[in-house]
Amino acid sequence: MKSQKLISDQFDPNNRVVVYHGDCLRLLDQMPDESVQLVVTSPPYNLGKEYEKRLRIDKYVEQQAEVIRQCVRVLSPGGSICWQVGNYVDKGEIFPLDTLLFPVFRNLGMHLRNRIIWHFEHGLHCTNRYSGRYETVNWFTKSDKFVFNLDPVRVPQKYPGKKHFKGPKAGQYSGNPLGKNPGDVWAIPNVKSNHVEKTEHPCQYPVELVERLVLSLSNEGDTVFDPFLGVGSSAIAAIRHNRKAVGSELMTKYVAIARERIVGELAGTLKTRPMGRPVYDPADAGNKLTVRPWATSSNVVQLRLVEQPKKRYRIK
Ligand SMILES: C[S@@+](CC[C@H](N)C(=O)[O-])C[C@H]1O[C@@H](n2cnc3c(N)ncnc32)[C@H](O)[C@@H]1O
């Protein structure tokens, strides 16, 4: 089949795409030292999902440490690891996985460059605590000399027309014409039911989240590795930007979906949410469902003022 030729199922440094069906540690056994520029992944969170066995939290950290140790080994000296995690939850108590895993990375000599807050609007509605609406991307480098390409990931300034008002540059535009640094808080929709990328995987991350990391932390032709590949989102972002993609996934059904999506990406037919598209604002879009059916026009105004004090509001 065509997809078999396009996608190698064992590590091959010359192949554009490798999807290994099995344990990431077995794929890592095949990978030479310093062969990868960027590791980007979202591991299991020890929540007892269908693809993981819930462990005592110290055992989970030990298991993660073994994978992280091997990822550091295969990472090139100028390379980066982005470990995207949320919370482990036990009896309503949260344990942020980035805080538990930080010592593992530090003990392996890795340097934390950013702890990016990935903010999204959708998820479980909690009743005994605030609903979780962010996770983190923990960006570590192997050394102090690392790839960081800012220009390809710049975003539009809030006031692009702003000018220097005094000094030798007075009258000139003060911002970079390519845009500004996106900062370390990223508002990107998570992959829930209506998202164009949604598959049957319960915990996909969006391709656009990985695209920004791929563009800034690697160069064309480099290898991007995801040990916990799921349905292939990291590989898709890598391929789209002319990097080589390597990944491993345990579950047969996710391997099949990953392969299918990768074939679509290579053919240019895969649909994803485009990078840089503003987050949908139902009130600004005039969505009628934003008006409370049970509210009178006077308390609609009041409720909106309390919840969104800076926003324009409309009485319908
Ligand atoms: C949080 S999901 C990653 C989803 C992925 N980011 C995506 O967008 O599809 C973690 C994945 O790791 C896989 N997995 C768990 N343990 C693994 C292991 N030891 N080796 C390879 N894959 C594993 C799970 O089956 C699951 O699909």
The ligand as an ORCA input file, in Angstrom:
! r2SCAN-3c Opt
* xyz 0 1
  C      -1.953     12.130     25.816
  S      -1.921     10.979     24.546
  C      -1.067     11.833     23.264
  C      -1.970     12.360     22.206
  C      -1.245     13.074     21.076
  N      -0.577     14.275     21.543
  C      -2.205     13.449     19.941
  O      -2.419     14.622     19.664
  O      -2.794     12.507     19.379
  C      -0.726      9.816     25.060
  C      -0.575      8.637     24.124
  O       0.539      7.857     24.539
  C       0.266      6.494     24.238
  N       1.187      5.692     25.077
  C       1.074      5.419     26.395
  N       2.151      4.746     26.840
  C       2.974      4.588     25.761
  C       4.239      3.988     25.574
  N       4.894      3.416     26.586
  N       4.799      4.024     24.344
  C       4.132      4.612     23.292
  N       2.913      5.180     23.424
  C       2.347      5.189     24.641
  C      -1.205      6.360     24.545
  O      -1.803      5.258     23.888
  C      -1.765      7.705     24.084
  O      -2.285      7.629     22.773
*
